[in-house]
Amino acid sequence: MSFKQPKQRISTPLGNALVEYLQKHNMQQQPLADYLSIDIRTLKRWISGDTILRDIHELKRMANLLSVDPESLVIATLNIPPTPEQIDTAVDRAWSLINEARISEARALIEKLVLDTVPSDNPILLRSLIRAYHATAFAASLNVRTNEVSQAIYHYKKMEELARVVGDDTYLNIALSYQGDMLRRRGDMNEAIEYLEEARDMTPQADTSARGNGIQLLGRAYFSAGDIKAFEYAMGQAKDLSYAVDLRTGSTALQFHPGTVYEEYGKSYGRIGKVQQALDYIDLAEKERAPTKTSEILMKVARAEILIRSGDIREGQPLAVEAANYSRAHGHYRRLERIYSLKRYLSQQAMKYSKAEMAISEALEGPTED
C-alpha cells in the first residue's frame, strides 16, 4: 500500500511569522484568520507558501497585527518582470483552461503572474495586465465558494483601478459588472445593483460584449431582488446585444453570447415554477451555446435544476451527477454550489414525504406505541 507524502511547507517571511505567532500565542489557525480578517484558506496558503503576499499595504497591515517589523516580511526578488507578450500568452492559456472548465489550473497559472507583476507607466503593459486581472478574477470567482468571493472582488478592484488609469470603458465595465455580480452572490443586493447600474450608465464606450454581459448580470440581480419586470426588460436588452457580439473578438472571452442569455432566462423561470418556459429556453441555449466544456457543463446544471425541482428526478439526476463529478475534479465550486442546492432541495422533499408517509401510516394502523 502506498501512502501520499505530506506536502512540504515553502518557507517565506510571512509564513514563518504566522507560524511563530500561532506557536507563541498557542492559537489555532481559525482564530488567527479571524483576528487578521482574512479567510482561513488564505491563511493556510500564506503559511504553506502556496500564495506569496506582495501587496505592500497588506504586508504592513499584517506586520502591525503580528507585531513584527514590516521590512521583515518583504521578499527580495531578482525576477525579471514579464513582458506584455508573455502576459498575453499566459492570459490566452488561462482563458483556454477556463473554457475547458479546468478552473483550478487556470487560476494557479494566472494568479501567480498578476501577483508577481508590478504595474508601470507603460500603457501596453498596463493593458496586458488588465486582461490578466480579468482572467484571474473570473477564474477565482468560479473557484471559490460564496463566503470567499472577496478573493475575486480583490482582483476585480485591481482591474478597475488599472482600467481607470488607462481610460478603458470596456474593461471598466467588466470590472464593475462582476464586482456587482459577486456582491449579488454574497447577498448584498443594493450595493450589487449600484455597481451594475454604474457599469451600464458610466461606460458609454464599452464594447458590445461588455455592455451586454453587464446588462445580463444586472438582470440577474434584479431577479434576485424580486423585480421580475426589471429582469425581463434587462434581459431583452441583453439578448439583442448578444446577437451583435463577435465571439472571436469580444472582450468577455466566450462568457457572453445568446446561449448565456437563454440559460439565464431558463434558470430564472425554472426557479419561479414556469417549467415548460424554462425548458424551452434551455433548448434555445443549447442551440446557441459556445462550443466549450464550460458551456456544456453550465447547460447540464441548468437543465438538472429545472427537471429536479419540477419532480423529474429520473432525467435530472444523471445530469447533476455528471456535472458535479466534472466540477469537483476541476475546482469549479460555483457550479458545485448550485448542485449542493439541489441536494438540499431533495433532502427537504424526502423529509416532507417521510412525514406524510408517517401520518398516513398512523391513520391506517393507529399511533405507534412506545
LINNOR-V100424 format. One record per residue. N is the residue number from 1. RES is the residue in one small letter. SS is DSSP state (H for helix, E for strand, C for the rest). OMEGA is omega in degrees with one decimal (999 if undefined). BURIAL is b if it has 24 or more other ideal C-beta (glycine too) atoms within 12 Angstrom, else e. Layout:
n:res:ss:omega:burial
N:RES:SS:OMEGA:BURIAL
N:RES:SS:OMEGA:BURIAL
//
This chain:
n:res:ss:omega:burial
1:m:C:179.5:e
2:s:C:179.6:e
3:f:C:179.2:e
4:k:C:179.4:e
5:q:C:177.6:e
6:p:C:-179.4:e
7:k:C:179.8:e
8:q:C:179.2:e
9:r:C:175.3:e
10:i:C:-175.8:e
11:s:C:173.0:e
12:t:C:179.3:b
13:p:H:-179.7:b
14:l:H:179.3:b
15:g:H:178.8:b
16:n:H:179.9:e
17:a:H:179.2:b
18:l:H:178.8:b
19:v:H:179.6:b
20:e:H:179.3:e
21:y:H:178.1:b
22:l:H:-178.2:b
23:q:H:-177.2:e
24:k:H:-175.8:e
25:h:C:179.7:e
26:n:C:-171.4:e
27:m:C:172.6:e
28:q:C:-174.6:e
29:q:H:-176.9:b
30:q:H:176.2:e
31:p:H:178.1:e
32:l:H:177.5:b
33:a:H:177.7:b
34:d:H:179.9:e
35:y:H:-178.6:e
36:l:H:-178.6:b
37:s:C:176.0:e
38:i:C:177.6:b
39:d:C:-179.4:b
40:i:H:178.9:e
41:r:H:176.4:b
42:t:H:178.6:b
43:l:H:-178.8:b
44:k:H:-179.2:e
45:r:H:176.4:b
46:w:H:-179.4:b
47:i:H:-177.4:b
48:s:H:-176.1:b
49:g:C:178.0:e
50:d:C:175.1:b
51:t:C:178.9:b
52:i:C:-179.7:b
53:l:C:-179.0:b
54:r:C:179.0:b
55:d:C:-173.6:b
56:i:H:-179.1:e
57:h:H:179.1:e
58:e:H:176.8:b
59:l:H:177.6:b
60:k:H:177.9:e
61:r:H:178.7:e
62:m:H:-179.0:b
63:a:H:179.6:b
64:n:H:-178.5:e
65:l:H:-178.0:b
66:l:H:179.2:b
67:s:C:176.5:e
68:v:C:178.6:e
69:d:C:-179.8:e
70:p:H:-178.8:e
71:e:H:-177.3:e
72:s:H:-178.7:e
73:l:H:-176.7:b
74:v:C:178.6:e
75:i:C:174.3:b
76:a:C:-177.5:e
77:t:C:175.7:e
78:l:C:-179.0:e
79:n:C:175.3:e
80:i:C:-178.0:e
81:p:C:-179.1:e
82:p:C:176.2:b
83:t:C:174.9:e
84:p:H:179.7:b
85:e:H:178.1:e
86:q:H:177.7:e
87:i:H:-178.6:b
88:d:H:177.9:b
89:t:H:179.1:e
90:a:H:179.1:b
91:v:H:179.4:b
92:d:H:178.4:e
93:r:H:179.3:b
94:a:H:178.7:b
95:w:H:176.6:b
96:s:H:177.9:b
97:l:H:178.1:b
98:i:H:-179.2:b
99:n:H:172.2:b
100:e:C:-178.1:b
101:a:C:176.2:b
102:r:C:-165.3:b
103:i:H:-179.3:b
104:s:H:179.7:b
105:e:H:-179.4:b
106:a:H:-177.8:b
107:r:H:-179.4:b
108:a:H:-179.2:b
109:l:H:-168.1:b
110:i:H:-177.9:b
111:e:H:179.0:b
112:k:H:-178.5:b
113:l:H:-177.0:b
114:v:H:179.2:b
115:l:H:-178.5:b
116:d:H:-175.5:b
117:t:C:179.3:b
118:v:C:179.0:e
119:p:C:176.9:b
120:s:C:177.3:e
121:d:C:177.0:e
122:n:C:-175.4:e
123:p:H:179.4:e
124:i:H:177.4:e
125:l:H:-178.2:b
126:l:H:179.6:b
127:r:H:176.1:b
128:s:H:-179.6:b
129:l:H:175.1:b
130:i:H:178.0:b
131:r:H:179.6:b
132:a:H:177.1:b
133:y:H:177.1:b
134:h:H:-179.5:b
135:a:H:179.9:b
136:t:H:-178.3:b
137:a:H:-178.7:b
138:f:H:177.4:b
139:a:H:179.2:b
140:a:H:-178.9:b
141:s:H:178.6:b
142:l:H:-172.4:b
143:n:H:-177.6:b
144:v:C:173.0:b
145:r:C:-174.3:b
146:t:H:-178.0:b
147:n:H:179.8:e
148:e:H:-174.1:b
149:v:C:176.7:b
150:s:H:177.9:b
151:q:H:177.4:b
152:a:H:-179.6:b
153:i:H:178.4:b
154:y:H:-178.2:b
155:h:H:176.7:b
156:y:H:177.1:b
157:k:H:175.8:b
158:k:H:177.4:b
159:m:H:178.2:b
160:e:H:-179.2:b
161:e:H:-178.2:e
162:l:H:178.4:b
163:a:H:177.1:b
164:r:H:179.8:e
165:v:H:-177.0:e
166:v:H:178.4:b
167:g:C:-177.9:e
168:d:C:-178.2:b
169:d:H:-177.3:b
170:t:H:-177.0:b
171:y:H:172.5:b
172:l:H:176.5:b
173:n:H:-179.2:b
174:i:H:-178.3:b
175:a:H:179.6:b
176:l:H:-177.3:b
177:s:H:-177.5:b
178:y:H:170.7:b
179:q:H:176.5:b
180:g:H:-179.1:b
181:d:H:176.9:b
182:m:H:177.3:b
183:l:H:175.2:b
184:r:H:-179.5:b
185:r:H:-179.5:b
186:r:H:178.2:b
187:g:C:179.0:e
188:d:C:-166.7:b
189:m:H:-177.5:b
190:n:H:179.7:e
191:e:H:178.7:e
192:a:H:-178.5:b
193:i:H:176.9:b
194:e:H:179.0:e
195:y:H:-176.2:b
196:l:H:178.2:b
197:e:H:174.8:b
198:e:H:177.8:b
199:a:H:-179.7:b
200:r:H:-168.6:b
201:d:H:-169.8:e
202:m:H:179.6:e
203:t:C:-173.4:b
204:p:C:-177.7:e
205:q:C:178.2:e
206:a:C:-179.2:b
207:d:C:-174.1:b
208:t:H:-178.6:b
209:s:H:179.9:b
210:a:H:-178.6:b
211:r:H:179.9:b
212:g:H:178.4:b
213:n:H:180.0:b
214:g:H:179.9:b
215:i:H:175.1:b
216:q:H:178.2:b
217:l:H:175.8:b
218:l:H:175.8:b
219:g:H:177.5:b
220:r:H:179.7:b
221:a:H:177.0:b
222:y:H:179.3:b
223:f:H:179.9:b
224:s:H:178.8:b
225:a:C:177.4:b
226:g:C:-179.7:e
227:d:C:-174.9:e
228:i:H:179.8:e
229:k:H:178.4:e
230:a:H:176.2:e
231:f:H:-175.7:b
232:e:H:178.2:e
233:y:H:-179.8:e
234:a:H:-178.3:b
235:m:H:175.4:b
236:g:H:176.8:e
237:q:H:-179.5:b
238:a:H:179.8:b
239:k:H:179.8:b
240:d:H:-179.6:e
241:l:H:-176.0:b
242:s:H:-179.0:b
243:y:C:177.5:e
244:a:C:-176.4:e
245:v:C:171.2:b
246:d:C:-175.0:e
247:l:C:-179.3:b
248:r:C:-175.1:e
249:t:C:-177.3:e
250:g:C:-174.8:b
251:s:C:-174.8:b
252:t:C:170.5:b
253:a:C:176.7:b
254:l:C:-179.1:b
255:q:C:176.2:b
256:f:C:-180.0:b
257:h:C:-178.7:b
258:p:H:179.9:b
259:g:H:179.5:b
260:t:H:179.2:b
261:v:H:-179.4:b
262:y:H:176.1:b
263:e:H:178.7:b
264:e:H:175.4:b
265:y:H:-175.8:b
266:g:H:179.2:b
267:k:H:-176.0:b
268:s:H:179.6:b
269:y:H:176.3:b
270:g:H:-177.3:b
271:r:H:177.2:b
272:i:C:171.0:e
273:g:C:177.1:e
274:k:C:-166.4:e
275:v:H:-176.2:b
276:q:H:177.7:e
277:q:H:179.0:e
278:a:H:-179.6:b
279:l:H:177.4:b
280:d:H:178.7:e
281:y:H:177.5:b
282:i:H:175.0:b
283:d:H:176.9:e
284:l:H:180.0:b
285:a:H:177.9:b
286:e:H:-178.8:b
287:k:H:-172.7:e
288:e:H:-172.6:b
289:r:C:175.5:b
290:a:C:-178.3:b
291:p:C:-178.2:e
292:t:C:177.4:b
293:k:H:177.7:b
294:t:H:179.7:b
295:s:H:178.3:b
296:e:H:-179.9:b
297:i:H:178.3:b
298:l:H:-179.3:b
299:m:H:178.7:b
300:k:H:179.5:b
301:v:H:-178.4:b
302:a:H:180.0:b
303:r:H:179.0:b
304:a:H:179.3:b
305:e:H:-177.7:b
306:i:H:-176.7:b
307:l:H:-176.1:b
308:i:H:-179.0:b
309:r:H:176.4:b
310:s:C:176.6:b
311:g:C:-179.7:e
312:d:C:-176.8:e
313:i:H:-175.2:e
314:r:H:-179.3:e
315:e:H:-174.2:e
316:g:H:-173.9:b
317:q:H:179.5:e
318:p:H:178.9:e
319:l:H:179.8:b
320:a:H:-179.5:b
321:v:H:179.5:e
322:e:H:-179.9:b
323:a:H:-179.2:b
324:a:H:-179.4:b
325:n:H:-178.5:e
326:y:H:-177.4:b
327:s:H:179.5:b
328:r:H:-178.3:e
329:a:H:-173.6:e
330:h:C:171.0:b
331:g:C:-179.4:b
332:h:C:-173.2:b
333:y:H:178.6:b
334:r:H:176.3:b
335:r:H:-179.1:b
336:l:H:178.3:b
337:e:H:178.4:b
338:r:H:179.5:b
339:i:H:173.2:b
340:y:H:177.7:e
341:s:H:175.8:b
342:l:H:178.6:b
343:k:H:178.9:e
344:r:H:178.2:e
345:y:H:179.8:b
346:l:H:177.9:e
347:s:H:178.3:e
348:q:H:179.4:e
349:q:H:179.0:e
350:a:H:178.3:e
351:m:H:179.4:e
352:k:H:179.2:e
353:y:H:179.5:e
354:s:H:178.7:e
355:k:H:178.7:e
356:a:H:179.2:e
357:e:H:-179.9:e
358:m:H:-179.7:e
359:a:H:179.8:e
360:i:H:179.5:e
361:s:H:178.7:e
362:e:H:178.8:e
363:a:H:-178.0:e
364:l:H:-168.9:e
365:e:H:-176.7:e
366:g:C:-178.1:e
367:p:C:176.0:e
368:t:C:-179.0:e
369:e:C:176.9:e
370:d:C:999:e
//
